[in-house]
Amino acid sequence: MTTPGTTLSTHVLDVALGRPAEGLALTLADVAGAELETAVTDVDGRVRFETVLDAGVHAITFATGPWFAAAGRATFYPAVDVVFEVDAGEPHYHVALLLSPWSYTTYRGS
C-alpha cells in the first residue's frame, strides 16, 4: 500500500566555493504561506522533508543572508524563495539550488 501525497527533497550547492551548502536554514510553506516544516541542510547540502505534500503550490525559502553572514561573506540575496507546483500523480520532487553570493539557479532534479 502506498501513502498518498508527494515527498520532497532539496540539495544546495555553493558554486562559488565548489562545495555543498552545509547548515543553510530553510522553510517549506503551502500556497497560503503557512509554514509546514523547517530544516537545515546536512553536511552534503541536502534535506529530505518529512512533510508529505498534497497537490498544489508550495514554496521553499532558503535563508541565504544569515548563512552567508555566518561565513563572513556578503550576498545580494538575503533569501531565495522557490515556488513550485506539485502534481498529485508525482511521488517525489527534488528542488535543487545552485548558489553564489551574487546569483542563483534552481531546477527540478530527480
C-alpha positions as CSV (number, residue, x, y, z in Angstrom):
1,M,0.0,0.0,0.0
2,T,1.4,3.4,-0.9
3,T,1.0,6.6,1.1
4,P,-1.0,9.3,-0.7
5,G,0.9,12.6,-1.3
6,T,4.3,13.6,-2.6
7,T,7.6,13.6,-0.9
8,L,10.2,16.4,-1.3
9,S,13.9,16.8,-1.1
10,T,16.4,19.6,-1.8
11,H,20.1,20.0,-2.4
12,V,22.0,23.2,-2.2
13,L,25.5,23.7,-3.7
14,D,27.7,26.7,-3.1
15,V,29.0,27.0,-6.7
16,A,31.4,29.9,-5.8
17,L,33.3,27.6,-3.5
18,G,32.5,24.3,-5.3
19,R,31.0,22.5,-2.3
20,P,27.7,21.7,-0.6
21,A,26.0,24.5,1.4
22,E,26.0,22.8,4.8
23,G,24.0,24.4,7.6
24,L,21.6,26.5,5.5
25,A,18.2,27.0,7.1
26,L,15.1,26.6,5.0
27,T,11.3,26.7,5.4
28,L,8.7,24.8,3.5
29,A,5.3,26.5,3.2
30,D,2.0,26.0,1.4
31,V,0.3,28.3,-1.0
32,A,-1.2,30.4,1.8
33,G,2.2,30.9,3.3
34,A,1.6,28.6,6.2
35,E,4.8,27.0,7.5
36,L,4.8,23.3,7.0
37,E,8.4,22.4,8.1
38,T,11.7,24.0,8.9
39,A,15.1,22.2,8.3
40,V,18.8,22.8,8.0
41,T,20.9,21.3,5.2
42,D,23.2,18.5,6.2
43,V,27.0,18.1,5.5
44,D,26.2,17.3,1.9
45,G,23.8,20.3,1.5
46,R,20.7,18.1,1.5
47,V,17.3,17.9,3.2
48,R,14.7,15.3,2.8
49,F,11.5,16.8,4.2
50,E,9.2,14.7,6.4
51,T,6.1,16.5,5.3
52,V,4.1,14.8,2.7
53,L,2.7,17.3,0.2
54,D,-0.7,17.5,-1.3
55,A,-1.2,18.7,-4.9
56,G,-0.9,22.5,-5.3
57,V,1.5,25.3,-5.0
58,H,4.3,25.2,-2.3
59,A,7.4,27.2,-1.6
60,I,10.8,26.7,-0.1
61,T,12.5,29.8,1.4
62,F,16.3,29.4,1.7
63,A,17.7,31.7,4.4
64,T,20.8,32.7,2.3
65,G,21.5,36.0,4.1
66,P,22.2,34.6,7.5
67,W,24.1,31.7,6.0
68,F,26.5,33.9,4.1
69,A,26.8,36.3,7.1
70,A,27.8,33.4,9.4
71,A,30.7,32.7,7.0
72,G,31.7,36.4,6.8
73,R,30.6,36.6,3.2
74,A,28.4,39.3,1.6
75,T,25.5,38.5,-0.6
76,F,23.0,40.3,-2.8
77,Y,20.2,37.8,-1.9
78,P,19.1,37.7,1.8
79,A,16.7,34.9,0.9
80,V,15.8,32.8,-2.0
81,D,12.1,31.8,-2.5
82,V,11.5,28.9,-4.8
83,V,7.8,28.5,-5.6
84,F,6.7,25.3,-7.3
85,E,3.6,23.3,-8.1
86,V,3.1,19.7,-7.0
87,D,1.1,17.3,-9.2
88,A,-0.6,14.6,-7.2
89,G,0.5,12.0,-9.7
90,E,4.1,12.5,-8.9
91,P,5.5,10.5,-6.0
92,H,8.6,12.7,-5.4
93,Y,10.0,16.1,-6.3
94,H,13.6,17.3,-5.9
95,V,14.2,21.0,-5.9
96,A,17.9,21.9,-6.3
97,L,19.5,25.3,-5.7
98,L,22.9,26.3,-7.1
99,L,24.0,29.3,-5.0
100,S,26.6,32.0,-5.1
101,P,26.7,35.4,-3.3
102,W,25.6,37.2,-6.5
103,S,23.4,34.7,-8.3
104,Y,21.4,31.5,-8.0
105,T,19.8,28.9,-10.2
106,T,17.2,26.4,-9.4
107,Y,15.9,23.4,-11.2
108,R,13.8,20.3,-10.7
109,G,16.1,17.4,-10.2
110,S,15.4,13.7,-9.7
